[in-house]
Amino acid sequence: MTAPACRVCGRPLRSEASRARGVGPICHRRTHSHTAVRIPTPPADHHVDGQTELPLDHHQPTLWSL
């Protein structure tokens, strides 16, 4: 199935590869960027030397929350 227009921006698709993909080359680069920075999530048992755990307190009401 080929698409006559880009599914992202609606511009007409000219190349056969873009029609088969359904997305134009510019929108394809934007949505499939390989330069995105990925931040690794720390493991559940992580500990940083010298870092102190703070107790979690309930939210204290402020003037703005009343």
Predicted model as a PDB file, atoms N, CA, C, CB and O in Angstrom, pLDDT in the B-factor column:
MODEL        1                                                                  
ATOM      1  N   MET A   1       0.848  -1.187   0.000  1.00 60.00           N  
ATOM      2  CA  MET A   1       0.000   0.000   0.000  1.00 60.00           C  
ATOM      3  C   MET A   1       0.886   1.240   0.000  1.00 60.00           C  
ATOM      4  CB  MET A   1      -0.961   0.004   1.226  1.00 60.00           C  
ATOM      5  O   MET A   1       1.823   1.333   0.793  1.00 60.00           O  
ATOM      6  N   THR A   2       0.602   2.175  -0.866  1.00 75.00           N  
ATOM      7  CA  THR A   2       1.379   3.405  -0.928  1.00 75.00           C  
ATOM      8  C   THR A   2       0.511   4.577  -0.503  1.00 75.00           C  
ATOM      9  CB  THR A   2       1.943   3.630  -2.347  1.00 75.00           C  
ATOM     10  O   THR A   2      -0.688   4.624  -0.778  1.00 75.00           O  
ATOM     11  N   ALA A   3       1.141   5.510   0.166  1.00 79.00           N  
ATOM     12  CA  ALA A   3       0.425   6.686   0.647  1.00 79.00           C  
ATOM     13  C   ALA A   3       0.733   7.864  -0.274  1.00 79.00           C  
ATOM     14  CB  ALA A   3       0.813   7.014   2.121  1.00 79.00           C  
ATOM     15  O   ALA A   3       1.892   8.069  -0.635  1.00 79.00           O  
ATOM     16  N   PRO A   4      -0.279   8.644  -0.662  1.00 90.00           N  
ATOM     17  CA  PRO A   4      -0.029   9.797  -1.532  1.00 90.00           C  
ATOM     18  C   PRO A   4       0.555  10.994  -0.781  1.00 90.00           C  
ATOM     19  CB  PRO A   4      -1.314  10.211  -2.215  1.00 90.00           C  
ATOM     20  O   PRO A   4       1.163  11.874  -1.390  1.00 90.00           O  
ATOM     21  N   ALA A   5       0.369  11.027   0.557  1.00 93.00           N  
ATOM     22  CA  ALA A   5       0.849  12.162   1.347  1.00 93.00           C  
ATOM     23  C   ALA A   5       1.507  11.660   2.628  1.00 93.00           C  
ATOM     24  CB  ALA A   5      -0.312  13.133   1.679  1.00 93.00           C  
ATOM     25  O   ALA A   5       1.226  10.555   3.091  1.00 93.00           O  
ATOM     26  N   CYS A   6       2.365  12.467   3.181  1.00 93.00           N  
ATOM     27  CA  CYS A   6       3.083  12.131   4.411  1.00 93.00           C  
ATOM     28  C   CYS A   6       2.096  12.025   5.568  1.00 93.00           C  
ATOM     29  CB  CYS A   6       4.173  13.188   4.721  1.00 93.00           C  
ATOM     30  O   CYS A   6       1.242  12.893   5.746  1.00 93.00           O  
ATOM     31  N   ARG A   7       2.218  10.955   6.354  1.00 92.00           N  
ATOM     32  CA  ARG A   7       1.330  10.755   7.498  1.00 92.00           C  
ATOM     33  C   ARG A   7       1.611  11.742   8.622  1.00 92.00           C  
ATOM     34  CB  ARG A   7       1.463   9.339   8.019  1.00 92.00           C  
ATOM     35  O   ARG A   7       0.755  11.947   9.482  1.00 92.00           O  
ATOM     36  N   VAL A   8       2.803  12.367   8.638  1.00 91.00           N  
ATOM     37  CA  VAL A   8       3.167  13.289   9.704  1.00 91.00           C  
ATOM     38  C   VAL A   8       2.755  14.724   9.376  1.00 91.00           C  
ATOM     39  CB  VAL A   8       4.665  13.223   9.962  1.00 91.00           C  
ATOM     40  O   VAL A   8       2.080  15.378  10.171  1.00 91.00           O  
ATOM     41  N   CYS A   9       3.165  15.210   8.199  1.00 93.00           N  
ATOM     42  CA  CYS A   9       2.927  16.622   7.876  1.00 93.00           C  
ATOM     43  C   CYS A   9       1.906  16.840   6.766  1.00 93.00           C  
ATOM     44  CB  CYS A   9       4.214  17.267   7.482  1.00 93.00           C  
ATOM     45  O   CYS A   9       1.418  17.958   6.601  1.00 93.00           O  
ATOM     46  N   GLY A  10       1.571  15.802   6.001  1.00 92.00           N  
ATOM     47  CA  GLY A  10       0.567  15.935   4.953  1.00 92.00           C  
ATOM     48  C   GLY A  10       1.093  16.369   3.594  1.00 92.00           C  
ATOM     49  O   GLY A  10       0.308  16.504   2.655  1.00 92.00           O  
ATOM     50  N   ARG A  11       2.381  16.590   3.461  1.00 93.00           N  
ATOM     51  CA  ARG A  11       2.945  16.989   2.170  1.00 93.00           C  
ATOM     52  C   ARG A  11       2.866  15.829   1.182  1.00 93.00           C  
ATOM     53  CB  ARG A  11       4.410  17.459   2.333  1.00 93.00           C  
ATOM     54  O   ARG A  11       2.892  14.667   1.590  1.00 93.00           O  
ATOM     55  N   PRO A  12       2.771  16.130  -0.109  1.00 94.00           N  
ATOM     56  CA  PRO A  12       2.749  15.056  -1.113  1.00 94.00           C  
ATOM     57  C   PRO A  12       4.091  14.335  -1.161  1.00 94.00           C  
ATOM     58  CB  PRO A  12       2.403  15.620  -2.507  1.00 94.00           C  
ATOM     59  O   PRO A  12       5.147  14.961  -1.065  1.00 94.00           O  
ATOM     60  N   LEU A  13       4.038  13.015  -1.311  1.00 94.00           N  
ATOM     61  CA  LEU A  13       5.256  12.210  -1.382  1.00 94.00           C  
ATOM     62  C   LEU A  13       5.640  11.992  -2.830  1.00 94.00           C  
ATOM     63  CB  LEU A  13       5.070  10.859  -0.665  1.00 94.00           C  
ATOM     64  O   LEU A  13       4.802  11.614  -3.648  1.00 94.00           O  
ATOM     65  N   ARG A  14       6.917  12.231  -3.155  1.00 93.00           N  
ATOM     66  CA  ARG A  14       7.371  12.135  -4.527  1.00 93.00           C  
ATOM     67  C   ARG A  14       8.134  10.859  -4.828  1.00 93.00           C  
ATOM     68  CB  ARG A  14       8.220  13.302  -4.850  1.00 93.00           C  
ATOM     69  O   ARG A  14       7.983  10.298  -5.913  1.00 93.00           O  
ATOM     70  N   SER A  15       8.944  10.388  -3.903  1.00 93.00           N  
ATOM     71  CA  SER A  15       9.746   9.194  -4.203  1.00 93.00           C  
ATOM     72  C   SER A  15       8.966   7.927  -3.866  1.00 93.00           C  
ATOM     73  CB  SER A  15      11.078   9.221  -3.421  1.00 93.00           C  
ATOM     74  O   SER A  15       8.077   7.931  -3.014  1.00 93.00           O  
ATOM     75  N   GLU A  16       9.313   6.860  -4.543  1.00 93.00           N  
ATOM     76  CA  GLU A  16       8.635   5.573  -4.321  1.00 93.00           C  
ATOM     77  C   GLU A  16       8.935   5.031  -2.918  1.00 93.00           C  
ATOM     78  CB  GLU A  16       9.070   4.543  -5.393  1.00 93.00           C  
ATOM     79  O   GLU A  16       8.068   4.420  -2.293  1.00 93.00           O  
ATOM     80  N   ALA A  17      10.158   5.252  -2.421  1.00 92.00           N  
ATOM     81  CA  ALA A  17      10.512   4.787  -1.076  1.00 92.00           C  
ATOM     82  C   ALA A  17       9.697   5.518  -0.015  1.00 92.00           C  
ATOM     83  CB  ALA A  17      12.014   4.984  -0.816  1.00 92.00           C  
ATOM     84  O   ALA A  17       9.256   4.915   0.964  1.00 92.00           O  
ATOM     85  N   SER A  18       9.500   6.817  -0.214  1.00 92.00           N  
ATOM     86  CA  SER A  18       8.707   7.589   0.738  1.00 92.00           C  
ATOM     87  C   SER A  18       7.245   7.156   0.701  1.00 92.00           C  
ATOM     88  CB  SER A  18       8.824   9.089   0.442  1.00 92.00           C  
ATOM     89  O   SER A  18       6.595   7.077   1.743  1.00 92.00           O  
ATOM     90  N   ARG A  19       6.730   6.876  -0.485  1.00 92.00           N  
ATOM     91  CA  ARG A  19       5.339   6.417  -0.598  1.00 92.00           C  
ATOM     92  C   ARG A  19       5.163   5.066   0.097  1.00 92.00           C  
ATOM     93  CB  ARG A  19       4.919   6.312  -2.086  1.00 92.00           C  
ATOM     94  O   ARG A  19       4.159   4.837   0.772  1.00 92.00           O  
ATOM     95  N   ALA A  20       6.129   4.185  -0.067  1.00 91.00           N  
ATOM     96  CA  ALA A  20       6.045   2.872   0.572  1.00 91.00           C  
ATOM     97  C   ALA A  20       6.124   2.997   2.090  1.00 91.00           C  
ATOM     98  CB  ALA A  20       7.163   1.954   0.060  1.00 91.00           C  
ATOM     99  O   ALA A  20       5.460   2.259   2.818  1.00 91.00           O  
ATOM    100  N   ARG A  21       6.942   3.939   2.561  1.00 90.00           N  
ATOM    101  CA  ARG A  21       7.096   4.165   3.997  1.00 90.00           C  
ATOM    102  C   ARG A  21       5.907   4.927   4.563  1.00 90.00           C  
ATOM    103  CB  ARG A  21       8.389   4.926   4.282  1.00 90.00           C  
ATOM    104  O   ARG A  21       5.526   4.726   5.717  1.00 90.00           O  
ATOM    105  N   GLY A  22       5.320   5.805   3.749  1.00 92.00           N  
ATOM    106  CA  GLY A  22       4.200   6.627   4.193  1.00 92.00           C  
ATOM    107  C   GLY A  22       4.627   7.907   4.868  1.00 92.00           C  
ATOM    108  O   GLY A  22       3.795   8.667   5.363  1.00 92.00           O  
ATOM    109  N   VAL A  23       5.928   8.147   4.890  1.00 92.00           N  
ATOM    110  CA  VAL A  23       6.484   9.333   5.553  1.00 92.00           C  
ATOM    111  C   VAL A  23       7.564   9.903   4.659  1.00 92.00           C  
ATOM    112  CB  VAL A  23       7.053   8.991   6.975  1.00 92.00           C  
ATOM    113  O   VAL A  23       8.348   9.153   4.076  1.00 92.00           O  
ATOM    114  N   GLY A  24       7.616  11.223   4.543  1.00 93.00           N  
ATOM    115  CA  GLY A  24       8.623  11.879   3.735  1.00 93.00           C  
ATOM    116  C   GLY A  24      10.000  11.814   4.369  1.00 93.00           C  
ATOM    117  O   GLY A  24      10.124  11.448   5.538  1.00 93.00           O  
ATOM    118  N   PRO A  25      11.048  12.167   3.611  1.00 93.00           N  
ATOM    119  CA  PRO A  25      12.415  12.036   4.117  1.00 93.00           C  
ATOM    120  C   PRO A  25      12.712  12.947   5.312  1.00 93.00           C  
ATOM    121  CB  PRO A  25      13.389  12.333   3.010  1.00 93.00           C  
ATOM    122  O   PRO A  25      13.435  12.543   6.223  1.00 93.00           O  
ATOM    123  N   ILE A  26      12.176  14.147   5.322  1.00 92.00           N  
ATOM    124  CA  ILE A  26      12.436  15.073   6.429  1.00 92.00           C  
ATOM    125  C   ILE A  26      11.749  14.580   7.700  1.00 92.00           C  
ATOM    126  CB  ILE A  26      11.951  16.500   6.074  1.00 92.00           C  
ATOM    127  O   ILE A  26      12.362  14.559   8.768  1.00 92.00           O  
ATOM    128  N   CYS A  27      10.494  14.189   7.593  1.00 91.00           N  
ATOM    129  CA  CYS A  27       9.769  13.682   8.764  1.00 91.00           C  
ATOM    130  C   CYS A  27      10.364  12.361   9.237  1.00 91.00           C  
ATOM    131  CB  CYS A  27       8.275  13.502   8.440  1.00 91.00           C  
ATOM    132  O   CYS A  27      10.375  12.077  10.435  1.00 91.00           O  
ATOM    133  N   HIS A  28      10.853  11.563   8.314  1.00 90.00           N  
ATOM    134  CA  HIS A  28      11.482  10.302   8.693  1.00 90.00           C  
ATOM    135  C   HIS A  28      12.752  10.553   9.501  1.00 90.00           C  
ATOM    136  CB  HIS A  28      11.802   9.466   7.447  1.00 90.00           C  
ATOM    137  O   HIS A  28      13.001   9.864  10.490  1.00 90.00           O  
ATOM    138  N   ARG A  29      13.563  11.540   9.086  1.00 87.00           N  
ATOM    139  CA  ARG A  29      14.772  11.882   9.840  1.00 87.00           C  
ATOM    140  C   ARG A  29      14.422  12.415  11.222  1.00 87.00           C  
ATOM    141  CB  ARG A  29      15.606  12.917   9.075  1.00 87.00           C  
ATOM    142  O   ARG A  29      15.094  12.101  12.205  1.00 87.00           O  
ATOM    143  N   ARG A  30      13.364  13.225  11.293  1.00 87.00           N  
ATOM    144  CA  ARG A  30      12.969  13.789  12.589  1.00 87.00           C  
ATOM    145  C   ARG A  30      12.484  12.710  13.549  1.00 87.00           C  
ATOM    146  CB  ARG A  30      11.877  14.839  12.398  1.00 87.00           C  
ATOM    147  O   ARG A  30      12.829  12.729  14.731  1.00 87.00           O  
ATOM    148  N   THR A  31      11.688  11.773  13.052  1.00 83.00           N  
ATOM    149  CA  THR A  31      11.102  10.770  13.935  1.00 83.00           C  
ATOM    150  C   THR A  31      12.023   9.594  14.199  1.00 83.00           C  
ATOM    151  CB  THR A  31       9.820  10.273  13.354  1.00 83.00           C  
ATOM    152  O   THR A  31      11.829   8.881  15.184  1.00 83.00           O  
ATOM    153  N   HIS A  32      13.017   9.365  13.357  1.00 78.00           N  
ATOM    154  CA  HIS A  32      13.924   8.245  13.538  1.00 78.00           C  
ATOM    155  C   HIS A  32      15.353   8.738  13.754  1.00 78.00           C  
ATOM    156  CB  HIS A  32      13.860   7.304  12.331  1.00 78.00           C  
ATOM    157  O   HIS A  32      16.299   8.190  13.188  1.00 78.00           O  
ATOM    158  N   SER A  33      15.499   9.764  14.565  1.00 67.00           N  
ATOM    159  CA  SER A  33      16.813  10.327  14.840  1.00 67.00           C  
ATOM    160  C   SER A  33      17.625   9.351  15.693  1.00 67.00           C  
ATOM    161  CB  SER A  33      16.684  11.697  15.549  1.00 67.00           C  
ATOM    162  O   SER A  33      17.149   8.857  16.715  1.00 67.00           O  
ATOM    163  N   HIS A  34      18.841   9.085  15.261  1.00 65.00           N  
ATOM    164  CA  HIS A  34      19.718   8.201  16.011  1.00 65.00           C  
ATOM    165  C   HIS A  34      20.666   8.988  16.901  1.00 65.00           C  
ATOM    166  CB  HIS A  34      20.507   7.316  15.065  1.00 65.00           C  
ATOM    167  O   HIS A  34      21.552   8.401  17.523  1.00 65.00           O  
ATOM    168  N   THR A  35      20.497  10.311  16.976  1.00 63.00           N  
ATOM    169  CA  THR A  35      21.388  11.130  17.776  1.00 63.00           C  
ATOM    170  C   THR A  35      20.791  11.453  19.133  1.00 63.00           C  
ATOM    171  CB  THR A  35      21.719  12.403  17.045  1.00 63.00           C  
ATOM    172  O   THR A  35      21.360  12.255  19.874  1.00 63.00           O  
ATOM    173  N   ALA A  36      19.664  10.856  19.477  1.00 61.00           N  
ATOM    174  CA  ALA A  36      19.040  11.135  20.766  1.00 61.00           C  
ATOM    175  C   ALA A  36      19.915  10.606  21.895  1.00 61.00           C  
ATOM    176  CB  ALA A  36      17.631  10.512  20.836  1.00 61.00           C  
ATOM    177  O   ALA A  36      20.451   9.500  21.820  1.00 61.00           O  
ATOM    178  N   VAL A  37      20.049  11.403  22.927  1.00 68.00           N  
ATOM    179  CA  VAL A  37      20.840  11.009  24.080  1.00 68.00           C  
ATOM    180  C   VAL A  37      20.008  10.081  24.949  1.00 68.00           C  
ATOM    181  CB  VAL A  37      21.316  12.246  24.884  1.00 68.00           C  
ATOM    182  O   VAL A  37      18.882  10.413  25.319  1.00 68.00           O  
ATOM    183  N   ARG A  38      20.545   8.950  25.266  1.00 72.00           N  
ATOM    184  CA  ARG A  38      19.841   7.993  26.122  1.00 72.00           C  
ATOM    185  C   ARG A  38      20.530   7.976  27.480  1.00 72.00           C  
ATOM    186  CB  ARG A  38      19.816   6.558  25.483  1.00 72.00           C  
ATOM    187  O   ARG A  38      21.729   7.714  27.578  1.00 72.00           O  
ATOM    188  N   ILE A  39      19.763   8.257  28.522  1.00 74.00           N  
ATOM    189  CA  ILE A  39      20.294   8.269  29.872  1.00 74.00           C  
ATOM    190  C   ILE A  39      19.982   6.923  30.511  1.00 74.00           C  
ATOM    191  CB  ILE A  39      19.701   9.447  30.708  1.00 74.00           C  
ATOM    192  O   ILE A  39      18.813   6.551  30.618  1.00 74.00           O  
ATOM    193  N   PRO A  40      20.996   6.191  30.934  1.00 75.00           N  
ATOM    194  CA  PRO A  40      20.727   4.884  31.523  1.00 75.00           C  
ATOM    195  C   PRO A  40      20.056   5.036  32.889  1.00 75.00           C  
ATOM    196  CB  PRO A  40      22.029   4.074  31.654  1.00 75.00           C  
ATOM    197  O   PRO A  40      20.375   5.952  33.647  1.00 75.00           O  
ATOM    198  N   THR A  41      19.141   4.147  33.188  1.00 74.00           N  
ATOM    199  CA  THR A  41      18.490   4.173  34.491  1.00 74.00           C  
ATOM    200  C   THR A  41      19.352   3.407  35.482  1.00 74.00           C  
ATOM    201  CB  THR A  41      17.057   3.571  34.419  1.00 74.00           C  
ATOM    202  O   THR A  41      19.872   2.338  35.163  1.00 74.00           O  
ATOM    203  N   PRO A  42      19.504   3.952  36.682  1.00 68.00           N  
ATOM    204  CA  PRO A  42      20.350   3.271  37.661  1.00 68.00           C  
ATOM    205  C   PRO A  42      19.661   2.013  38.186  1.00 68.00           C  
ATOM    206  CB  PRO A  42      20.692   4.217  38.827  1.00 68.00           C  
ATOM    207  O   PRO A  42      18.432   1.935  38.179  1.00 68.00           O  
ATOM    208  N   PRO A  43      20.429   1.036  38.635  1.00 71.00           N  
ATOM    209  CA  PRO A  43      19.825  -0.162  39.193  1.00 71.00           C  
ATOM    210  C   PRO A  43      19.081   0.160  40.492  1.00 71.00           C  
ATOM    211  CB  PRO A  43      20.895  -1.233  39.440  1.00 71.00           C  
ATOM    212  O   PRO A  43      19.333   1.192  41.115  1.00 71.00           O  
ATOM    213  N   ALA A  44      18.182  -0.709  40.890  1.00 69.00           N  
ATOM    214  CA  ALA A  44      17.351  -0.456  42.068  1.00 69.00           C  
ATOM    215  C   ALA A  44      18.175  -0.359  43.345  1.00 69.00           C  
ATOM    216  CB  ALA A  44      16.311  -1.548  42.214  1.00 69.00           C  
ATOM    217  O   ALA A  44      17.780   0.347  44.272  1.00 69.00           O  
ATOM    218  N   ASP A  45      19.294  -1.040  43.418  1.00 70.00           N  
ATOM    219  CA  ASP A  45      20.093  -1.033  44.642  1.00 70.00           C  
ATOM    220  C   ASP A  45      21.301  -0.095  44.538  1.00 70.00           C  
ATOM    221  CB  ASP A  45      20.564  -2.447  44.962  1.00 70.00           C  
ATOM    222  O   ASP A  45      22.324  -0.333  45.179  1.00 70.00           O  
ATOM    223  N   HIS A  46      21.190   0.959  43.742  1.00 67.00           N  
ATOM    224  CA  HIS A  46      22.331   1.858  43.557  1.00 67.00           C  
ATOM    225  C   HIS A  46      22.608   2.671  44.816  1.00 67.00           C  
ATOM    226  CB  HIS A  46      22.082   2.796  42.374  1.00 67.00           C  
ATOM    227  O   HIS A  46      21.688   3.024  45.554  1.00 67.00           O  
ATOM    228  N   HIS A  47      23.856   2.957  45.050  1.00 69.00           N  
ATOM    229  CA  HIS A  47      24.264   3.786  46.169  1.00 69.00           C  
ATOM    230  C   HIS A  47      25.480   4.585  45.727  1.00 69.00           C  
ATOM    231  CB  HIS A  47      24.573   2.927  47.441  1.00 69.00           C  
ATOM    232  O   HIS A  47      26.419   4.038  45.149  1.00 69.00           O  
ATOM    233  N   VAL A  48      25.456   5.883  46.003  1.00 73.00           N  
ATOM    234  CA  VAL A  48      26.572   6.751  45.661  1.00 73.00           C  
ATOM    235  C   VAL A  48      27.313   7.050  46.960  1.00 73.00           C  
ATOM    236  CB  VAL A  48      26.089   8.075  44.944  1.00 73.00           C  
ATOM    237  O   VAL A  48      26.706   7.525  47.920  1.00 73.00           O  
ATOM    238  N   ASP A  49      28.621   6.778  47.001  1.00 76.00           N  
ATOM    239  CA  ASP A  49      29.405   7.044  48.209  1.00 76.00           C  
ATOM    240  C   ASP A  49      29.349   8.516  48.569  1.00 76.00           C  
ATOM    241  CB  ASP A  49      30.860   6.603  48.021  1.00 76.00           C  
ATOM    242  O   ASP A  49      29.531   9.376  47.708  1.00 76.00           O  
ATOM    243  N   GLY A  50      29.099   8.810  49.839  1.00 78.00           N  
ATOM    244  CA  GLY A  50      29.042  10.182  50.321  1.00 78.00           C  
ATOM    245  C   GLY A  50      27.666  10.819  50.184  1.00 78.00           C  
ATOM    246  O   GLY A  50      27.473  11.952  50.625  1.00 78.00           O  
ATOM    247  N   GLN A  51      26.708  10.124  49.585  1.00 74.00           N  
ATOM    248  CA  GLN A  51      25.369  10.681  49.419  1.00 74.00           C  
ATOM    249  C   GLN A  51      24.497  10.207  50.582  1.00 74.00           C  
ATOM    250  CB  GLN A  51      24.748  10.262  48.044  1.00 74.00           C  
ATOM    251  O   GLN A  51      24.511   9.028  50.937  1.00 74.00           O  
ATOM    252  N   THR A  52      23.739  11.135  51.171  1.00 73.00           N  
ATOM    253  CA  THR A  52      22.898  10.830  52.311  1.00 73.00           C  
ATOM    254  C   THR A  52      21.453  10.651  51.858  1.00 73.00           C  
ATOM    255  CB  THR A  52      23.003  11.935  53.373  1.00 73.00           C  
ATOM    256  O   THR A  52      20.946  11.425  51.046  1.00 73.00           O  
ATOM    257  N   GLU A  53      20.800   9.629  52.390  1.00 70.00           N  
ATOM    258  CA  GLU A  53      19.384   9.421  52.103  1.00 70.00           C  
ATOM    259  C   GLU A  53      18.566  10.398  52.941  1.00 70.00           C  
ATOM    260  CB  GLU A  53      18.961   7.945  52.392  1.00 70.00           C  
ATOM    261  O   GLU A  53      18.789  10.502  54.147  1.00 70.00           O  
ATOM    262  N   LEU A  54      17.647  11.098  52.344  1.00 68.00           N  
ATOM    263  CA  LEU A  54      16.781  12.024  53.058  1.00 68.00           C  
ATOM    264  C   LEU A  54      15.441  11.359  53.322  1.00 68.00           C  
ATOM    265  CB  LEU A  54      16.594  13.334  52.262  1.00 68.00           C  
ATOM    266  O   LEU A  54      14.927  10.645  52.461  1.00 68.00           O  
ATOM    267  N   PRO A  55      14.865  11.581  54.500  1.00 67.00           N  
ATOM    268  CA  PRO A  55      13.561  10.987  54.774  1.00 67.00           C  
ATOM    269  C   PRO A  55      12.480  11.659  53.931  1.00 67.00           C  
ATOM    270  CB  PRO A  55      13.221  11.100  56.271  1.00 67.00           C  
ATOM    271  O   PRO A  55      12.548  12.859  53.662  1.00 67.00           O  
ATOM    272  N   LEU A  56      11.496  10.887  53.522  1.00 64.00           N  
ATOM    273  CA  LEU A  56      10.392  11.440  52.755  1.00 64.00           C  
ATOM    274  C   LEU A  56       9.319  11.935  53.712  1.00 64.00           C  
ATOM    275  CB  LEU A  56       9.816  10.391  51.774  1.00 64.00           C  
ATOM    276  O   LEU A  56       8.784  11.160  54.505  1.00 64.00           O  
ATOM    277  N   ASP A  57       9.005  13.221  53.639  1.00 66.00           N  
ATOM    278  CA  ASP A  57       7.971  13.816  54.480  1.00 66.00           C  
ATOM    279  C   ASP A  57       6.720  14.015  53.652  1.00 66.00           C  
ATOM    280  CB  ASP A  57       8.446  15.159  55.092  1.00 66.00           C  
ATOM    281  O   ASP A  57       6.779  14.127  52.427  1.00 66.00           O  
ATOM    282  N   HIS A  58       5.588  14.058  54.335  1.00 68.00           N  
ATOM    283  CA  HIS A  58       4.343  14.356  53.642  1.00 68.00           C  
ATOM    284  C   HIS A  58       4.381  15.804  53.173  1.00 68.00           C  
ATOM    285  CB  HIS A  58       3.111  14.099  54.560  1.00 68.00           C  
ATOM    286  O   HIS A  58       5.048  16.647  53.773  1.00 68.00           O  
ATOM    287  N   HIS A  59       3.677  16.073  52.121  1.00 68.00           N  
ATOM    288  CA  HIS A  59       3.635  17.430  51.561  1.00 68.00           C  
ATOM    289  C   HIS A  59       3.021  18.386  52.579  1.00 68.00           C  
ATOM    290  CB  HIS A  59       2.827  17.458  50.231  1.00 68.00           C  
ATOM    291  O   HIS A  59       1.911  18.170  53.066  1.00 68.00           O  
ATOM    292  N   GLN A  60       3.752  19.430  52.886  1.00 65.00           N  
ATOM    293  CA  GLN A  60       3.250  20.435  53.816  1.00 65.00           C  
ATOM    294  C   GLN A  60       2.434  21.456  53.041  1.00 65.00           C  
ATOM    295  CB  GLN A  60       4.412  21.122  54.585  1.00 65.00           C  
ATOM    296  O   GLN A  60       2.894  21.937  52.006  1.00 65.00           O  
ATOM    297  N   PRO A  61       1.242  21.802  53.504  1.00 68.00           N  
ATOM    298  CA  PRO A  61       0.451  22.805  52.773  1.00 68.00           C  
ATOM    299  C   PRO A  61       1.133  24.175  52.807  1.00 68.00           C  
ATOM    300  CB  PRO A  61      -0.970  22.908  53.370  1.00 68.00           C  
ATOM    301  O   PRO A  61       1.733  24.567  53.808  1.00 68.00           O  
ATOM    302  N   THR A  62       1.026  24.870  51.719  1.00 66.00           N  
ATOM    303  CA  THR A  62       1.565  26.230  51.625  1.00 66.00           C  
ATOM    304  C   THR A  62       0.417  27.189  51.364  1.00 66.00           C  
ATOM    305  CB  THR A  62       2.647  26.338  50.501  1.00 66.00           C  
ATOM    306  O   THR A  62      -0.728  26.780  51.169  1.00 66.00           O  
ATOM    307  N   LEU A  63       0.737  28.440  51.364  1.00 69.00           N  
ATOM    308  CA  LEU A  63      -0.281  29.459  51.101  1.00 69.00           C  
ATOM    309  C   LEU A  63      -0.878  29.273  49.715  1.00 69.00           C  
ATOM    310  CB  LEU A  63       0.316  30.870  51.237  1.00 69.00           C  
ATOM    311  O   LEU A  63      -2.065  29.530  49.513  1.00 69.00           O  
ATOM    312  N   TRP A  64      -0.052  28.821  48.735  1.00 68.00           N  
ATOM    313  CA  TRP A  64      -0.527  28.666  47.366  1.00 68.00           C  
ATOM    314  C   TRP A  64      -1.427  27.451  47.200  1.00 68.00           C  
ATOM    315  CB  TRP A  64       0.645  28.564  46.422  1.00 68.00           C  
ATOM    316  O   TRP A  64      -2.233  27.410  46.270  1.00 68.00           O  
ATOM    317  N   SER A  65      -1.308  26.447  48.089  1.00 62.00           N  
ATOM    318  CA  SER A  65      -2.123  25.248  47.933  1.00 62.00           C  
ATOM    319  C   SER A  65      -3.455  25.350  48.676  1.00 62.00           C  
ATOM    320  CB  SER A  65      -1.356  24.036  48.422  1.00 62.00           C  
ATOM    321  O   SER A  65      -4.286  24.449  48.552  1.00 62.00           O  
ATOM    322  N   LEU A  66      -3.682  26.400  49.433  1.00 61.00           N  
ATOM    323  CA  LEU A  66      -4.942  26.546  50.190  1.00 61.00           C  
ATOM    324  C   LEU A  66      -6.064  27.056  49.316  1.00 61.00           C  
ATOM    325  CB  LEU A  66      -4.751  27.491  51.372  1.00 61.00           C  
ATOM    326  O   LEU A  66      -7.185  27.235  49.792  1.00 61.00           O  
TER     327      LEU A  66                                                      
ENDMDL                                                                          
END                                                                             
